[in-house]
Amino acid sequence: MPVCSAVPLELTAAERHRLKKLTHGHKTPHQARQRATIVLLAARGRSNARIAAETHLHVDTVRRWRGRFAAGRVPALADRKRSGRPPTFTALQIAEVKARACQLPIESGAPLSRWSCPELAREAVTRAITDTISASTVRRWLRDDALRPWQHRSWIFIRDPNFRATAQRVLDLYARIFDGTALEEGEYVISADEKTSIQARCRCHPTLAPGQARSMRVNHTYGRGGALAYLAAYDIHRAEVFGRCEQRTGIAPFMRLVEQVMGNEPYASAKRVFFIVDNGSSHRGRSAIDRLASRFPNAVMVHTPVHASWLNQIEIFFSIVQRKVVSPNDFTDLDEVRNRLRAFEDRYNATAQPFQWRFTTTDLDDLLARLDRHTADHQEESSAALAA
């Protein structure tokens, strides 16, 4: 019986490049590397028998992938869809496990704070949803709907009755508006706050610089060299930072920061300087407003709403300090921390541009509307649960 001749193959430059990447890629699966090698050897005019001898594969395997490539090119080298074995679990069982994952464990009487895949698998057997099930199966089901009951996020509900009005004052100042009137030349907006407990952690072994295919290496063990507080004031329209290090936070350290700002031009002779602060103990309430006004008559303190320090732009600067100066923390002592922070201030003031703040009063109204809808839905659910 005559033997069928091998299918001749000719590759385009793009196909040859992609197949070579598959054969040499470190993360290429072994089977994909074998199939790409078969096609490359076939394109050189070699017979199936010779390819089988060189790759240590059966000649039928070589013939199969050579033929599939000739029919479908590179995409044909992937595995075809398989019917697989009949499903072990019904759609109802899958839905019940997912529904259990969307409930708090306490609602099921489980003494857990949150579900894990092994716990959900155990719960499914305990509740007679199924006779047996593995944690990996549960994990696969949850992944299909992006369910992660083992994760949690904290949030704070708005409890300031004047939240919108207070937040709008801050957002208007970012847009150079105060009490409905545009700010004039000689009026400035400062965002100020404290970053507490910056530690000096002296690593027990020197930090290693990054190299080829190697990230920076920082030793886990360290000696404590104390901690300090970093106070900063940021001119949001001029992108200029004033900072100072203190042993601790408090009214006196914060007022020293204000004096550091107001002792310089153009703020000393400015018509008005607005200080946006959160409700921390160093600058909380009416007493802080009066204290600032009595010391500097041209200074006006404006508070963000309670639990809304995310509206304060100085927090963006503090996040930059954390990423670029503090982490990874490897300082011999507090003097090195102070010197690094001062040097970074000079570097930042020489190159920085104002933040592109995009959260407006329109976005604020949308946020409050969503929260109102959420509150109404929650109240309806609570009422229905009580009625039941």
C-alpha positions as CSV (number, residue, x, y, z in Angstrom):
1,M,0.0,0.0,0.0
2,P,1.6,3.3,-1.0
3,V,2.6,5.8,1.8
4,C,1.1,9.3,1.6
5,S,3.7,11.9,1.0
6,A,4.3,14.6,3.6
7,V,2.4,17.8,3.2
8,P,4.9,20.5,2.0
9,L,5.0,23.7,4.1
10,E,6.0,27.2,3.4
11,L,6.1,29.8,6.2
12,T,5.7,33.5,6.1
13,A,8.2,35.7,7.9
14,A,5.6,36.4,10.6
15,E,4.8,32.8,11.1
16,R,8.5,31.8,11.3
17,H,9.1,34.5,13.9
18,R,6.2,33.5,16.0
19,L,7.1,29.8,15.8
20,K,10.7,30.5,16.8
21,K,9.4,32.5,19.8
22,L,7.3,29.5,20.8
23,T,10.3,27.1,20.6
24,H,12.6,29.3,22.7
25,G,10.1,30.9,25.1
26,H,10.8,30.1,28.8
27,K,7.1,30.1,29.6
28,T,6.0,28.2,26.5
29,P,4.2,24.9,27.4
30,H,6.1,21.8,26.5
31,Q,3.4,20.6,24.0
32,A,3.3,24.0,22.2
33,R,7.1,23.9,21.9
34,Q,7.0,20.4,20.4
35,R,4.4,21.4,17.8
36,A,6.2,24.6,16.8
37,T,9.4,22.5,16.4
38,I,7.6,20.0,14.1
39,V,6.4,22.8,11.8
40,L,9.8,24.5,11.6
41,L,11.5,21.3,10.7
42,A,8.8,20.5,8.2
43,A,9.2,23.9,6.6
44,R,12.9,23.0,6.0
45,G,11.7,20.1,3.8
46,R,12.4,17.2,6.2
47,S,10.4,14.1,6.1
48,N,8.0,13.0,8.8
49,A,10.2,10.0,9.7
50,R,13.3,12.2,10.1
51,I,11.3,14.8,12.2
52,A,10.0,12.0,14.4
53,A,13.6,10.7,14.9
54,E,14.9,14.1,15.8
55,T,12.1,15.0,18.2
56,H,11.6,11.6,19.7
57,L,8.0,11.6,18.8
58,H,5.8,9.1,17.0
59,V,5.6,9.6,13.3
60,D,1.8,9.8,13.5
61,T,2.1,12.7,15.9
62,V,4.4,14.5,13.5
63,R,2.0,13.8,10.6
64,R,-1.0,15.1,12.6
65,W,0.5,18.5,13.6
66,R,2.0,19.0,10.2
67,G,-1.4,18.4,8.6
68,R,-3.2,20.6,11.0
69,F,-0.8,23.5,10.5
70,A,-1.2,23.2,6.7
71,A,-4.9,23.4,7.1
72,G,-5.2,26.1,9.8
73,R,-1.7,27.7,10.2
74,V,-0.5,28.8,13.6
75,P,-4.0,28.9,15.4
76,A,-4.4,25.2,14.5
77,L,-1.5,24.3,16.8
78,A,-3.7,25.0,19.8
79,D,-5.7,22.2,21.4
80,R,-9.2,21.7,20.0
81,K,-12.2,22.0,22.3
82,R,-13.1,18.7,23.9
83,S,-16.5,17.6,25.0
84,G,-15.1,16.3,28.3
85,R,-16.9,14.1,30.8
86,P,-20.5,14.8,31.7
87,P,-20.9,17.4,34.4
88,T,-20.7,16.1,38.0
89,F,-22.7,18.9,39.5
90,T,-26.0,20.4,38.5
91,A,-26.7,24.1,37.8
92,L,-28.8,24.2,40.9
93,Q,-25.9,22.9,43.1
94,I,-23.5,25.5,41.6
95,A,-26.0,28.3,42.2
96,E,-26.6,27.2,45.8
97,V,-22.8,27.3,46.6
98,K,-22.5,30.7,44.9
99,A,-25.5,32.0,46.9
100,R,-23.9,30.7,50.1
101,A,-20.7,32.6,49.2
102,C,-22.7,35.8,48.8
103,Q,-24.0,35.5,52.4
104,L,-22.1,36.4,55.6
105,P,-21.1,33.2,57.4
106,I,-22.9,34.3,60.6
107,E,-26.2,34.2,58.6
108,S,-25.6,30.4,58.1
109,G,-24.6,29.9,61.8
110,A,-20.9,29.4,60.9
111,P,-18.5,30.8,63.5
112,L,-16.4,32.5,60.8
113,S,-15.7,36.1,59.8
114,R,-15.6,35.3,56.1
115,W,-15.7,32.4,53.7
116,S,-12.7,30.5,52.2
117,C,-13.0,27.9,49.4
118,P,-12.3,25.0,51.8
119,E,-14.9,26.3,54.3
120,L,-17.5,26.7,51.5
121,A,-16.8,23.2,50.3
122,R,-17.3,21.9,53.8
123,E,-20.4,23.9,54.2
124,A,-21.8,22.5,50.9
125,V,-21.4,19.0,52.2
126,T,-22.8,19.9,55.7
127,R,-25.9,21.5,54.1
128,A,-26.4,18.4,51.9
129,I,-26.0,20.5,48.8
130,T,-23.7,17.8,47.4
131,D,-22.2,14.6,48.8
132,T,-18.6,15.6,48.0
133,I,-16.8,18.6,46.5
134,S,-13.3,19.9,46.5
135,A,-12.1,23.4,47.4
136,S,-10.6,23.8,43.9
137,T,-14.0,23.2,42.3
138,V,-15.5,25.8,44.5
139,R,-12.7,28.2,43.6
140,R,-13.3,27.6,39.9
141,W,-17.0,28.3,40.3
142,L,-16.5,31.6,42.2
143,R,-13.8,32.7,39.7
144,D,-16.4,32.5,36.9
145,D,-18.5,35.2,38.6
146,A,-15.5,37.1,40.1
147,L,-16.6,36.3,43.6
148,R,-14.0,36.6,46.4
149,P,-15.7,36.2,49.7
150,W,-12.4,35.9,51.5
151,Q,-11.6,39.5,50.7
152,H,-13.1,42.6,52.4
153,R,-12.9,46.3,52.1
154,S,-13.5,48.9,54.8
155,W,-15.7,51.9,54.2
156,I,-17.1,54.8,56.3
157,F,-20.7,56.0,55.8
158,I,-21.2,59.7,55.7
159,R,-22.4,61.0,59.0
160,D,-21.7,64.7,58.6
161,P,-25.1,66.4,58.2
162,N,-23.4,69.3,56.3
163,F,-21.3,67.0,54.1
164,R,-22.2,68.5,50.8
165,A,-21.9,72.2,51.8
166,T,-18.6,71.5,53.6
167,A,-17.2,69.5,50.7
168,Q,-18.3,72.1,48.2
169,R,-16.3,74.8,50.0
170,V,-13.2,72.7,49.5
171,L,-13.9,71.9,45.9
172,D,-14.7,75.5,45.1
173,L,-11.4,76.6,46.6
174,Y,-9.6,74.1,44.3
175,A,-11.4,76.0,41.4
176,R,-10.4,79.3,43.0
177,I,-13.8,80.2,44.2
178,F,-14.9,81.1,47.8
179,D,-18.5,81.9,48.8
180,G,-19.5,82.1,45.2
181,T,-16.8,84.7,44.3
182,A,-13.6,84.1,42.3
183,L,-10.4,84.5,44.2
184,E,-8.3,87.5,43.3
185,E,-4.6,87.9,42.7
186,G,-2.9,87.7,46.1
187,E,-5.2,85.0,47.5
188,Y,-3.7,81.5,48.0
189,V,-5.0,78.0,48.9
190,I,-2.9,75.8,51.1
191,S,-3.6,72.1,51.9
192,A,-2.0,71.0,55.2
193,D,-1.8,67.9,57.4
194,E,0.5,65.6,59.3
195,K,2.0,62.2,58.3
196,T,2.6,60.4,61.6
197,S,5.1,57.8,62.8
198,I,7.7,57.7,60.0
199,Q,10.2,55.2,61.4
200,A,13.9,54.9,61.0
201,R,14.5,51.2,60.3
202,C,18.1,50.2,60.0
203,R,18.3,47.0,58.1
204,C,20.6,44.3,59.7
205,H,22.2,43.7,56.3
206,P,22.8,46.3,53.5
207,T,20.1,46.8,50.9
208,L,21.2,45.4,47.5
209,A,20.7,47.4,44.4
210,P,18.6,46.0,41.5
211,G,20.4,44.1,38.7
212,Q,19.5,42.2,35.6
213,A,16.4,40.2,36.1
214,R,16.6,41.0,39.8
215,S,14.7,43.5,41.9
216,M,16.1,45.5,44.8
217,R,16.6,43.3,47.8
218,V,15.8,44.6,51.3
219,N,16.6,42.6,54.4
220,H,13.5,41.7,56.5
221,T,15.1,42.2,59.9
222,Y,15.9,45.7,61.2
223,G,16.7,47.8,64.2
224,R,14.4,50.5,65.3
225,G,15.9,54.0,65.3
226,G,12.8,55.9,66.5
227,A,10.0,57.7,64.7
228,L,9.0,61.2,63.8
229,A,6.1,63.1,62.4
230,Y,6.2,64.9,59.1
231,L,4.1,68.0,58.7
232,A,3.6,69.6,55.3
233,A,1.7,72.4,53.7
234,Y,1.1,72.4,49.9
235,D,0.1,75.4,47.8
236,I,-2.3,73.6,45.4
237,H,-2.1,76.2,42.6
238,R,1.7,76.9,42.7
239,A,2.7,73.3,43.5
240,E,5.0,74.4,46.3
241,V,5.6,72.3,49.5
242,F,6.6,73.5,53.0
243,G,7.5,70.7,55.3
244,R,9.0,70.2,58.7
245,C,9.8,67.2,61.0
246,E,8.6,67.2,64.6
247,Q,8.9,64.7,67.5
248,R,5.1,64.4,67.6
249,T,1.9,66.0,66.3
250,G,-0.2,68.6,68.2
251,I,-1.4,72.1,68.2
252,A,2.1,73.7,68.8
253,P,3.8,71.7,65.9
254,F,1.0,72.5,63.5
255,M,1.1,76.2,64.4
256,R,4.9,76.1,63.7
257,L,4.1,74.8,60.3
258,V,1.7,77.7,59.7
259,E,4.3,80.2,60.9
260,Q,6.8,78.6,58.5
261,V,4.4,79.2,55.6
262,M,3.1,82.6,56.6
263,G,6.6,83.9,57.4
264,N,7.4,83.8,53.7
265,E,6.2,85.8,50.7
266,P,3.8,86.0,49.0
267,Y,1.8,84.6,52.0
268,A,2.9,87.2,54.6
269,S,1.5,90.1,52.6
270,A,-1.3,88.1,50.9
271,K,-4.9,89.4,51.1
272,R,-6.1,85.9,52.2
273,V,-4.5,82.5,52.6
274,F,-6.9,79.6,52.9
275,F,-5.7,76.6,54.9
276,I,-7.6,73.4,54.0
277,V,-7.3,70.8,56.9
278,D,-9.1,67.7,58.0
279,N,-10.6,67.2,61.5
280,G,-7.5,65.9,63.2
281,S,-7.0,67.0,66.9
282,S,-4.2,69.5,65.9
283,H,-6.6,71.7,64.0
284,R,-10.2,70.6,64.9
285,G,-13.2,72.8,65.4
286,R,-14.0,76.4,65.9
287,S,-11.1,76.9,68.4
288,A,-8.6,76.0,65.7
289,I,-10.2,78.5,63.3
290,D,-10.1,81.3,65.9
291,R,-6.5,80.4,66.9
292,L,-5.3,80.7,63.4
293,A,-7.2,83.9,62.7
294,S,-5.9,85.6,65.9
295,R,-2.3,84.7,65.0
296,F,-2.6,85.5,61.3
297,P,-5.6,87.8,60.4
298,N,-5.2,87.1,56.7
299,A,-5.4,83.3,57.2
300,V,-8.7,81.4,56.9
301,M,-9.1,77.8,58.0
302,V,-11.4,75.6,56.0
303,H,-12.2,72.0,57.2
304,T,-13.0,69.0,55.1
305,P,-16.1,67.0,56.1
306,V,-15.6,64.5,58.9
307,H,-13.9,61.3,57.6
308,A,-13.3,62.9,54.2
309,S,-9.6,63.7,54.3
310,W,-9.4,62.2,50.8
311,L,-10.6,65.6,49.7
312,N,-7.4,67.1,51.0
313,Q,-4.8,67.3,48.3
314,I,-1.9,67.1,50.7
315,E,-2.8,63.4,51.0
316,I,-1.7,63.0,47.4
317,F,1.7,64.5,48.3
318,F,2.0,62.2,51.3
319,S,1.4,59.2,49.1
320,I,4.2,60.4,46.8
321,V,6.5,60.7,49.9
322,Q,5.6,57.2,51.0
323,R,6.4,55.7,47.6
324,K,9.5,57.7,46.7
325,V,11.1,58.5,50.0
326,V,9.9,56.2,52.8
327,S,9.5,52.8,51.2
328,P,11.5,50.6,51.4
329,N,12.4,52.0,54.8
330,D,16.1,51.7,55.3
331,F,17.5,54.6,57.4
332,T,20.3,54.5,59.9
333,D,18.7,57.1,62.2
334,L,16.2,59.9,62.4
335,D,18.7,62.5,61.1
336,E,18.9,60.6,57.8
337,V,15.1,60.6,57.6
338,R,15.0,64.4,58.1
339,N,17.7,65.0,55.6
340,R,16.0,62.8,53.0
341,L,12.7,64.6,53.5
342,R,14.2,68.0,53.2
343,A,16.2,67.1,50.1
344,F,13.0,65.6,48.5
345,E,11.1,68.8,49.2
346,D,13.8,70.8,47.3
347,R,13.7,68.3,44.4
348,Y,9.9,68.3,44.3
349,N,9.5,72.1,44.4
350,A,12.0,72.4,41.5
351,T,10.0,70.1,39.2
352,A,6.4,69.7,40.4
353,Q,3.3,70.7,38.6
354,P,-0.1,71.3,40.3
355,F,-2.2,68.1,40.6
356,Q,-4.8,67.6,37.9
357,W,-7.7,67.5,40.3
358,R,-10.8,66.2,38.5
359,F,-13.3,65.6,41.2
360,T,-15.9,68.4,40.9
361,T,-19.2,69.3,42.6
362,T,-21.0,67.4,39.8
363,D,-19.1,64.3,40.8
364,L,-19.9,65.0,44.4
365,D,-23.6,65.2,43.6
366,D,-23.4,61.9,41.7
367,L,-21.6,60.2,44.7
368,L,-24.3,61.5,47.1
369,A,-27.1,60.3,44.8
370,R,-25.6,56.8,44.7
371,L,-25.2,56.7,48.5
372,D,-28.8,57.8,48.9
373,R,-30.0,55.0,46.6
374,H,-27.8,52.5,48.5
375,T,-29.3,53.7,51.8
376,A,-32.8,53.4,50.5
377,D,-32.2,49.9,49.2
378,H,-30.6,48.9,52.5
379,Q,-33.6,50.2,54.5
380,E,-36.0,48.3,52.2
381,E,-34.1,45.1,52.8
382,S,-34.1,45.6,56.5
383,S,-37.8,46.4,56.6
384,A,-38.5,43.2,54.5
385,A,-36.4,41.1,56.8
386,L,-38.2,42.4,59.9
387,A,-41.6,41.9,58.3
388,A,-40.6,38.3,57.5
